[in-house]
Amino acid sequence: MTRTYPKQCERCNRVFECGLSRCWCKDVPVSDIQYDSIAKRYDDCVCPTCLAELTGNHSDPSVSIFPD
């Protein structure tokens, strides 16, 4: 059983579940460049929706890792 706890997304303020070392985010493909860019902008975790938008793992091609 994976324990989770609620966290608040630093980007959009949504509350989401974090699983620590067995978290959902470990399954999201993130390149080194994307990781560095995200780490420079945010000090803590982002929610699944924001991570998908920031990494391009979503269905909307207009969303960019470098929003205006």
N, CA, C and O atoms as CSV, one atom per row, in Angstrom:
chain,resi,resn,atom,element,x,y,z
A,1,MET,N,N,0.844,-1.188,0.000
A,1,MET,CA,C,0.000,0.000,0.000
A,1,MET,C,C,0.887,1.248,0.000
A,1,MET,O,O,1.768,1.394,0.847
A,2,THR,N,N,0.648,2.125,-0.939
A,2,THR,CA,C,1.395,3.368,-1.027
A,2,THR,C,C,0.676,4.446,-0.228
A,2,THR,O,O,-0.505,4.716,-0.446
A,3,ARG,N,N,1.390,5.045,0.679
A,3,ARG,CA,C,0.807,6.146,1.446
A,3,ARG,C,C,0.944,7.428,0.649
A,3,ARG,O,O,1.967,7.685,0.014
A,4,THR,N,N,-0.095,8.212,0.698
A,4,THR,CA,C,-0.073,9.502,0.021
A,4,THR,C,C,-0.456,10.588,1.016
A,4,THR,O,O,-1.041,10.324,2.067
A,5,TYR,N,N,-0.113,11.796,0.659
A,5,TYR,CA,C,-0.563,12.920,1.461
A,5,TYR,C,C,-0.860,14.093,0.531
A,5,TYR,O,O,-0.297,14.188,-0.559
A,6,PRO,N,N,-1.746,14.979,0.966
A,6,PRO,CA,C,-2.123,16.095,0.108
A,6,PRO,C,C,-1.019,17.142,0.031
A,6,PRO,O,O,-0.375,17.468,1.028
A,7,LYS,N,N,-0.818,17.657,-1.176
A,7,LYS,CA,C,0.105,18.770,-1.402
A,7,LYS,C,C,-0.628,19.801,-2.234
A,7,LYS,O,O,-1.605,19.485,-2.912
A,8,GLN,N,N,-0.158,21.021,-2.181
A,8,GLN,CA,C,-0.734,22.088,-2.996
A,8,GLN,C,C,0.243,22.427,-4.104
A,8,GLN,O,O,1.424,22.672,-3.857
A,9,CYS,N,N,-0.258,22.438,-5.321
A,9,CYS,CA,C,0.562,22.741,-6.490
A,9,CYS,C,C,1.084,24.168,-6.400
A,9,CYS,O,O,0.321,25.108,-6.181
A,10,GLU,N,N,2.379,24.316,-6.570
A,10,GLU,CA,C,2.983,25.641,-6.508
A,10,GLU,C,C,2.605,26.501,-7.716
A,10,GLU,O,O,2.668,27.729,-7.653
A,11,ARG,N,N,2.218,25.861,-8.798
A,11,ARG,CA,C,1.893,26.597,-10.034
A,11,ARG,C,C,0.441,27.063,-10.074
A,11,ARG,O,O,0.179,28.220,-10.402
A,12,CYS,N,N,-0.516,26.177,-9.742
A,12,CYS,CA,C,-1.936,26.516,-9.889
A,12,CYS,C,C,-2.715,26.492,-8.572
A,12,CYS,O,O,-3.889,26.858,-8.537
A,13,ASN,N,N,-2.067,26.065,-7.501
A,13,ASN,CA,C,-2.661,25.992,-6.157
A,13,ASN,C,C,-3.683,24.879,-5.965
A,13,ASN,O,O,-4.343,24.829,-4.928
A,14,ARG,N,N,-3.830,23.972,-6.955
A,14,ARG,CA,C,-4.709,22.813,-6.760
A,14,ARG,C,C,-4.105,21.895,-5.707
A,14,ARG,O,O,-2.886,21.822,-5.556
A,15,VAL,N,N,-4.964,21.201,-4.988
A,15,VAL,CA,C,-4.509,20.184,-4.048
A,15,VAL,C,C,-4.474,18.857,-4.795
A,15,VAL,O,O,-5.402,18.534,-5.536
A,16,PHE,N,N,-3.404,18.089,-4.602
A,16,PHE,CA,C,-3.251,16.791,-5.250
A,16,PHE,C,C,-2.564,15.844,-4.284
A,16,PHE,O,O,-2.039,16.271,-3.255
A,17,GLU,N,N,-2.567,14.560,-4.612
A,17,GLU,CA,C,-1.975,13.546,-3.749
A,17,GLU,C,C,-0.533,13.256,-4.146
A,17,GLU,O,O,-0.243,12.996,-5.313
A,18,CYS,N,N,0.360,13.302,-3.176
A,18,CYS,CA,C,1.767,12.973,-3.385
A,18,CYS,C,C,2.043,11.624,-2.731
A,18,CYS,O,O,1.601,11.361,-1.613
A,19,GLY,N,N,2.774,10.780,-3.440
A,19,GLY,CA,C,3.112,9.465,-2.912
A,19,GLY,C,C,4.570,9.339,-2.519
A,19,GLY,O,O,5.083,8.228,-2.386
A,20,LEU,N,N,5.244,10.464,-2.331
A,20,LEU,CA,C,6.663,10.500,-1.952
A,20,LEU,C,C,7.507,9.699,-2.924
A,20,LEU,O,O,7.497,9.986,-4.121
A,21,SER,N,N,8.227,8.715,-2.449
A,21,SER,CA,C,9.153,7.980,-3.320
A,21,SER,C,C,8.445,7.092,-4.342
A,21,SER,O,O,9.069,6.667,-5.314
A,22,ARG,N,N,7.166,6.805,-4.146
A,22,ARG,CA,C,6.402,5.991,-5.097
A,22,ARG,C,C,5.295,6.825,-5.733
A,22,ARG,O,O,4.195,6.333,-5.984
A,23,CYS,N,N,5.596,8.059,-5.982
A,23,CYS,CA,C,4.595,9.010,-6.466
A,23,CYS,C,C,4.283,8.815,-7.951
A,23,CYS,O,O,5.096,8.266,-8.695
A,24,TRP,N,N,3.120,9.261,-8.369
A,24,TRP,CA,C,2.670,9.219,-9.763
A,24,TRP,C,C,3.655,9.939,-10.677
A,24,TRP,O,O,3.795,9.574,-11.845
A,25,CYS,N,N,4.338,10.955,-10.159
A,25,CYS,CA,C,5.215,11.769,-11.017
A,25,CYS,C,C,6.421,10.990,-11.527
A,25,CYS,O,O,7.036,11.390,-12.515
A,26,LYS,N,N,6.767,9.899,-10.879
A,26,LYS,CA,C,7.897,9.077,-11.326
A,26,LYS,C,C,7.620,8.431,-12.684
A,26,LYS,O,O,8.548,8.033,-13.388
A,27,ASP,N,N,6.336,8.328,-13.050
A,27,ASP,CA,C,5.950,7.701,-14.316
A,27,ASP,C,C,5.799,8.698,-15.466
A,27,ASP,O,O,5.510,8.300,-16.594
A,28,VAL,N,N,5.991,9.989,-15.191
A,28,VAL,CA,C,5.863,11.018,-16.226
A,28,VAL,C,C,7.235,11.245,-16.858
A,28,VAL,O,O,8.195,11.568,-16.159
A,29,PRO,N,N,7.331,11.077,-18.181
A,29,PRO,CA,C,8.623,11.312,-18.829
A,29,PRO,C,C,8.983,12.798,-18.810
A,29,PRO,O,O,8.248,13.638,-19.328
A,30,VAL,N,N,10.130,13.100,-18.202
A,30,VAL,CA,C,10.617,14.475,-18.102
A,30,VAL,C,C,12.077,14.480,-18.533
A,30,VAL,O,O,12.901,13.771,-17.956
A,31,SER,N,N,12.393,15.275,-19.542
A,31,SER,CA,C,13.784,15.356,-19.995
A,31,SER,C,C,14.605,16.166,-18.990
A,31,SER,O,O,14.046,16.863,-18.143
A,32,ASP,N,N,15.911,16.073,-19.086
A,32,ASP,CA,C,16.788,16.842,-18.203
A,32,ASP,C,C,16.566,18.340,-18.381
A,32,ASP,O,O,16.569,19.093,-17.407
A,33,ILE,N,N,16.376,18.766,-19.611
A,33,ILE,CA,C,16.141,20.190,-19.884
A,33,ILE,C,C,14.826,20.647,-19.254
A,33,ILE,O,O,14.764,21.713,-18.641
A,34,GLN,N,N,13.773,19.834,-19.409
A,34,GLN,CA,C,12.484,20.169,-18.806
A,34,GLN,C,C,12.601,20.206,-17.287
A,34,GLN,O,O,12.093,21.124,-16.643
A,35,TYR,N,N,13.267,19.210,-16.718
A,35,TYR,CA,C,13.424,19.157,-15.264
A,35,TYR,C,C,14.134,20.414,-14.763
A,35,TYR,O,O,13.696,21.024,-13.788
A,36,ASP,N,N,15.218,20.801,-15.417
A,36,ASP,CA,C,15.969,21.990,-15.011
A,36,ASP,C,C,15.106,23.249,-15.088
A,36,ASP,O,O,15.152,24.094,-14.195
A,37,SER,N,N,14.322,23.370,-16.155
A,37,SER,CA,C,13.455,24.532,-16.323
A,37,SER,C,C,12.391,24.588,-15.233
A,37,SER,O,O,12.135,25.649,-14.665
A,38,ILE,N,N,11.775,23.451,-14.943
A,38,ILE,CA,C,10.743,23.390,-13.902
A,38,ILE,C,C,11.359,23.687,-12.543
A,38,ILE,O,O,10.783,24.441,-11.758
A,39,ALA,N,N,12.512,23.112,-12.254
A,39,ALA,CA,C,13.177,23.310,-10.960
A,39,ALA,C,C,13.589,24.768,-10.746
A,39,ALA,O,O,13.624,25.238,-9.609
A,40,LYS,N,N,13.896,25.479,-11.818
A,40,LYS,CA,C,14.263,26.898,-11.698
A,40,LYS,C,C,13.052,27.769,-11.377
A,40,LYS,O,O,13.183,28.808,-10.730
A,41,ARG,N,N,11.871,27.341,-11.830
A,41,ARG,CA,C,10.659,28.136,-11.626
A,41,ARG,C,C,9.930,27.811,-10.329
A,41,ARG,O,O,9.292,28.687,-9.744
A,42,TYR,N,N,10.016,26.570,-9.876
A,42,TYR,CA,C,9.224,26.127,-8.728
A,42,TYR,C,C,10.114,25.458,-7.693
A,42,TYR,O,O,11.019,24.695,-8.033
A,43,ASP,N,N,9.847,25.755,-6.422
A,43,ASP,CA,C,10.626,25.170,-5.334
A,43,ASP,C,C,10.065,23.842,-4.853
A,43,ASP,O,O,10.755,23.086,-4.169
A,44,ASP,N,N,8.815,23.553,-5.208
A,44,ASP,CA,C,8.173,22.331,-4.736
A,44,ASP,C,C,7.408,21.689,-5.891
A,44,ASP,O,O,7.499,22.140,-7.033
A,45,CYS,N,N,6.670,20.654,-5.590
A,45,CYS,CA,C,5.962,19.864,-6.599
A,45,CYS,C,C,4.872,20.655,-7.311
A,45,CYS,O,O,4.337,21.635,-6.792
A,46,VAL,N,N,4.567,20.192,-8.517
A,46,VAL,CA,C,3.411,20.687,-9.253
A,46,VAL,C,C,2.444,19.519,-9.441
A,46,VAL,O,O,2.848,18.358,-9.373
A,47,CYS,N,N,1.182,19.825,-9.675
A,47,CYS,CA,C,0.147,18.796,-9.799
A,47,CYS,C,C,0.277,18.048,-11.128
A,47,CYS,O,O,1.023,18.473,-12.010
A,48,PRO,N,N,-0.448,16.933,-11.271
A,48,PRO,CA,C,-0.385,16.164,-12.519
A,48,PRO,C,C,-0.734,16.988,-13.759
A,48,PRO,O,O,-0.088,16.844,-14.797
A,49,THR,N,N,-1.737,17.841,-13.661
A,49,THR,CA,C,-2.134,18.650,-14.811
A,49,THR,C,C,-1.024,19.611,-15.211
A,49,THR,O,O,-0.696,19.728,-16.392
A,50,CYS,N,N,-0.448,20.295,-14.238
A,50,CYS,CA,C,0.623,21.249,-14.539
A,50,CYS,C,C,1.869,20.538,-15.045
A,50,CYS,O,O,2.526,21.027,-15.965
A,51,LEU,N,N,2.205,19.397,-14.463
A,51,LEU,CA,C,3.382,18.673,-14.942
A,51,LEU,C,C,3.180,18.229,-16.387
A,51,LEU,O,O,4.109,18.293,-17.193
A,52,ALA,N,N,1.974,17.783,-16.716
A,52,ALA,CA,C,1.682,17.390,-18.100
A,52,ALA,C,C,1.814,18.586,-19.038
A,52,ALA,O,O,2.367,18.462,-20.131
A,53,GLU,N,N,1.309,19.740,-18.613
A,53,GLU,CA,C,1.419,20.940,-19.439
A,53,GLU,C,C,2.876,21.370,-19.602
A,53,GLU,O,O,3.297,21.729,-20.701
A,54,LEU,N,N,3.634,21.337,-18.532
A,54,LEU,CA,C,5.025,21.795,-18.561
A,54,LEU,C,C,5.945,20.875,-19.356
A,54,LEU,O,O,6.962,21.320,-19.887
A,55,THR,N,N,5.593,19.608,-19.440
A,55,THR,CA,C,6.447,18.651,-20.146
A,55,THR,C,C,5.945,18.329,-21.547
A,55,THR,O,O,6.618,17.624,-22.300
A,56,GLY,N,N,4.773,18.838,-21.901
A,56,GLY,CA,C,4.227,18.543,-23.220
A,56,GLY,C,C,3.529,17.201,-23.286
A,56,GLY,O,O,3.206,16.733,-24.377
A,57,ASN,N,N,3.287,16.569,-22.147
A,57,ASN,CA,C,2.595,15.281,-22.101
A,57,ASN,C,C,1.094,15.508,-21.924
A,57,ASN,O,O,0.495,15.077,-20.939
A,58,HIS,N,N,0.508,16.192,-22.898
A,58,HIS,CA,C,-0.908,16.531,-22.860
A,58,HIS,C,C,-1.418,16.605,-24.291
A,58,HIS,O,O,-0.667,16.401,-25.244
A,59,SER,N,N,-2.687,16.896,-24.424
A,59,SER,CA,C,-3.274,16.902,-25.764
A,59,SER,C,C,-3.371,18.293,-26.380
A,59,SER,O,O,-3.795,18.416,-27.529
A,60,ASP,N,N,-2.995,19.339,-25.659
A,60,ASP,CA,C,-3.107,20.699,-26.184
A,60,ASP,C,C,-1.737,21.214,-26.621
A,60,ASP,O,O,-0.931,21.595,-25.772
A,61,PRO,N,N,-1.456,21.234,-27.922
A,61,PRO,CA,C,-0.138,21.644,-28.405
A,61,PRO,C,C,0.160,23.121,-28.197
A,61,PRO,O,O,1.302,23.539,-28.382
A,62,SER,N,N,-0.834,23.927,-27.815
A,62,SER,CA,C,-0.591,25.350,-27.606
A,62,SER,C,C,0.028,25.647,-26.243
A,62,SER,O,O,0.504,26.757,-26.005
A,63,VAL,N,N,0.022,24.654,-25.346
A,63,VAL,CA,C,0.594,24.856,-24.019
A,63,VAL,C,C,2.093,24.642,-24.099
A,63,VAL,O,O,2.561,23.655,-24.666
A,64,SER,N,N,2.836,25.566,-23.532
A,64,SER,CA,C,4.294,25.528,-23.628
A,64,SER,C,C,4.940,25.458,-22.259
A,64,SER,O,O,4.360,25.905,-21.269
A,65,ILE,N,N,6.129,24.902,-22.200
A,65,ILE,CA,C,6.897,24.897,-20.963
A,65,ILE,C,C,7.353,26.308,-20.606
A,65,ILE,O,O,7.693,26.572,-19.453
A,66,PHE,N,N,7.366,27.211,-21.573
A,66,PHE,CA,C,7.779,28.589,-21.348
A,66,PHE,C,C,6.603,29.528,-21.606
A,66,PHE,O,O,6.587,30.234,-22.614
A,67,PRO,N,N,5.600,29.543,-20.689
A,67,PRO,CA,C,4.435,30.399,-20.907
A,67,PRO,C,C,4.814,31.872,-20.795
A,67,PRO,O,O,5.797,32.227,-20.145
A,68,ASP,N,N,4.020,32.718,-21.438
A,68,ASP,CA,C,4.274,34.170,-21.383
A,68,ASP,C,C,3.999,34.721,-20.013
A,68,ASP,O,O,4.159,35.921,-19.787
